[in-house]
Amino acid sequence: MQNTITKTFKSDKKISYMDRGINNSFYFIEKRLAKVFKDEMESENSIFKSVSSNVIHKMAMFLTGITKRSCSIGIAGETASGKSTIAYDIINTLEAFAIEFGISDLITRINTDDYYYDRSDMVKAAGSFAEFAKHYDLDIPQALELSLMKEHIQALLGGENVYLPKYDMSGTAKREDNVTLAKPSKIIISEGLFTLTEDVVDAFDFKIYVDVSTEVQKERFYRRAAERDLGSSVDDVYKNASDKAKIHIYPTVNNADIILSGEADRQAYKNFINKVLDIVKEVHYNNVLLYCV
């Protein structure tokens, strides 16, 4: 897939004295972002496989405050692609930045898996989760209440508090609603198999797909299965997950405006985020100086 970064921003807006600081910040940050993205994409073992042309412009709008509301990030990919690890690395890097600079309410994570429908009655009737799973497919988007997830994300972006559900992943298939309080923050992030499917994709400003080779994905899957003691069912579980991914997950790459490599070094993701945060620090410092004179 071709790298598609281009600079397409054009504006006929006249810059007044009052908004010159914001506009100067915007042009500065867009230019700096373009270089950071370009350098990374041209580097050996880049974290990027593709970036659409509007990402830099849109990111600059958020970082300079021209777009005043919170932003949302959705990360999708097949099982064992590395999406959860990438999401955690993003969150941890941003939280460290928030602590260093005393920023409150920087990021809120929405766990896509918490939106699986409650099927605890079906598990009890089947006698065990293993028997239940033989007749109920968890690897399709219809197994989750994605419409509710979209409502919650949009409410948070609108400045509302939301009580999130909590799904028991231990094998009961039980979901409790209105459990976890989520407060509005500057960034809402979610990752999951079906995060970029049609029922929820419109809730995200930045749509990320994590791509990985079949060989690496399969090796990770079987290693994780051994840790979870799936036993003799592992082959059937893998086949079902792979078959359903071709139908429900692979096509969502077309909804992504960023495609990440799920095989890049973890530190490379953190390094890239920190380069973006360095720009934010420079812009903030320059704005402070501008409005002090």
N, C-alpha and C positions, 0 to 999 in steps of 0.2 A: 504494500500500500504506500502511496506517495505521501511524503510530508507536504503539508498544504499551508504552512504559515505564510501569509502575505500581509502587508500593511495596507488596509483598505479604508482607514478612517478619513473622512472628509467633513469639514464643517464650514458653514457660511456664517456662523454666529459671530457677531462683533463682541470683542472682549471689553467690558466696561472696567473702570477702576476698581469697583467693588468686587468683581468676580475674577480679577486677574490672577489672584493667588491660586484659586481652584483650577483655572484653565492652565496656568503655568505648570502646576503639579500634574495635571492630566497629561500634557504633552511630554513632560519629563518622564513620568512613570510608564507611559505607553512605549516610549522609545527604549527605556531601560529594560522593560519586560521583553520586548521584541528581541533584544540582544541576548538576554538570559535564555530564552526559549531556543533561539537559533543556535547558540553555543552548545546547549545540551543536545539538541537534535543532531548536530554535526559531530558530537563526541563519539568515541568508541564505546560500544555497549550502552547506548543512550536509553534512558528510561522511557522515551517516547517512541511510538511507532507512527503516530499521526496526530496532528493538531490542526483543527479547522481554523480558518482565517479570522473568525470573529472572536476567538477566545481572548486574545490579548486586549482587544478593544473593550470587551465586556469586563474583563478583570480590572482594567484601569479605571473604568467607570465606578466599580465598587470600591476599589482601594482609595480613590481620591474623594469619595463621598458624593460624587455627582449622582450616582444611584444611591439613594439614602436608606433604603430598606436593607434588611439582612439578606444574605445570599444562601443558596442551598446547593449542595453537592451530592450527586448520586453516583455510586460506584457499583458496577455490575461485572459479571464474569461467571464462567462455569465453576463448578465445585473444584477446589484445590488449585485455582488459578493464581491465588495470592492476593485476592481483593481484600480479605479481612486484615491481613498483615499490613498491606498498604494503608488501609483506613486507619489502623491503630498507629502506624508511624506518622501519618499526617496529624492525627489528633494529639499524639504525644509531643510532637515538635511545636505545634501551635500552643499547646498548654504551657510548655516551657517558656515560650515567648511571652505569653500572657502573665505568667508569674514574674518574670524578669522585669516587665514594664508596668506591673500593677493594673492590668486590664481585666475587668470583670465581665462575666457573661460573654466570653469570646466564642465558645463552640458548644453545640449540643449534638449528641449522637442519637439517632433513631435506629433501633435494631430491627431490621426487616423481619427477622425470624420471629419476633414477638407478635407478628400479625397472622401467624398460622391460626386457622379456625380451631376452636375448642372441639376436640374429638375424643375427650376422655370417656364418654359413655360408650363409644365404639370400641375403645381399647378394653374396657371392662367386659363388654359383651364378647370380644374375641378371646379373652383370657390372658393376653399378653400383647405388648407393643409389637413384638415380632410377627405374631399372627395377624394383628391389625394391619401392619404394613404390607402384608402379602396381598391385601385386597383394597388398600387405599393408597393412592399415589401422592407422595409428598413432593415430587419433582415437577410439578406443574404450577403455574401462577394461580390457578383456581383454588389451590389449597390455602391461599393466604387472602386476607381481607385487605387487599391493596388500596381499595377505595377509601377505607378508613385511614390508612397510613397517609394517603394524599391529603385528606382533610386535616389531619394533625399537623403535617408539614406546613400547609397553607395557613393554618391558624397561628403557628409559631412565627411565620414570616409576617403575619399581620399584627404581631405584638401581643398575642394572647397566650396565657398559660394553658397547658394541656396535660391531662392525665393519660399516660400511655399504658397499653396492656403489657402483660408479662406472660410469656409462654414457657412452660416447663419442658426443657429439653432432655430430661432424664428418662423419658419413656412413658409418661402418663398422657401426653397429648392434651394437657389441660392448659387453658388460657384464662387468666384472670384479667378483667378489664378495669380501667381507671386505677391503676396501681402506682405508677411512678410519675411524680410531678416533673414536667419539663417546662423550663422557663425560656422565654424568647432570648436568643443570643445573636451575635453578629454572624455566625456561621452555623447552618444546620447541615449535618452530614449523615448519610445513610449508605450502607452497602448490603448487597445480597444478590442472590441468583437472579431475581426478577425485578431489580430496581429500575431498569430501563424499559420495562414492558409498558404497553399502552395505558394500563389503568393508573399508572403513577408517574410516568416519565415527565409529564408536563409540570410537575411540582418542582423540578430541579433547574437551576440556572446553569450549572456546569455538570455535564453528563460524561462520565468516565467509564470506559470499558477496559478491563484487564485481559489481555490476550496472552496465551501460553501455548506451547507446543503440546501435542498429544502425548509425547513421550514423557515430558516433565510432569504434566498434569496427572498421568496415570501412575507414575512412580510416587508422587506425593499422596495420591488418593489411597494407594495400597499401604503405604507407610502409616497414614492416619488410621486406616481401617484396622491395622494390627494393634495400634494403640488403644482403639475403642473395642477391640475383641469382637469384631463382626463375624468371625469364624467362617463357616462354610458358605454363608450367604453373601460374602463379599463380591463374588463374581456377578451374581444377579443384581446386586445393588449398583455396582459400577455400570453394568450394561444398561440398566434402566435410566440411570443418571445421564449417561452418554447419549442414549437415544432421545431422551426428552430435551437435552441441551440443544441438539440439532434443530428441534422444533421451536423451542421457547426462548433459548438464550442466545445462540449464535446470531439470529436475525437482529437482535437488539443492538448489535454493533453499529447498525445503520442510524441509530438514534444518538450515538455518542459524538461529542465534539472533541474528545481527547481519547486516544487509544494508548494505553500504557503497556509496557512489556512486563509480564508477570515473572520474568526471569532475571530482571536486573538486580544488582546488589542493593540490599536494603538501605545501606548508608547513602547510596546515590539519590534515593527519593528524599531523604532528610536533607542532604546537601542542597538539592534543588529548591526545596521549600525555604531553607534558610537564606538562599540567595534572593528569593522573592521578598522575604521579610527584611532583608538588608535594605532593599529599595523602599519599603514602607517606612523604615526608620529614617532614611535620608529625607523622604518627602515630609515626614512629620517635623523633622528638625528644621528644614527649610521654611516650612509654613510658620513655625514658631518665630523664627527670625523675621519673616516678612511682616507679621502682624505686630511685632514689637517695635518696628521702626516707623 
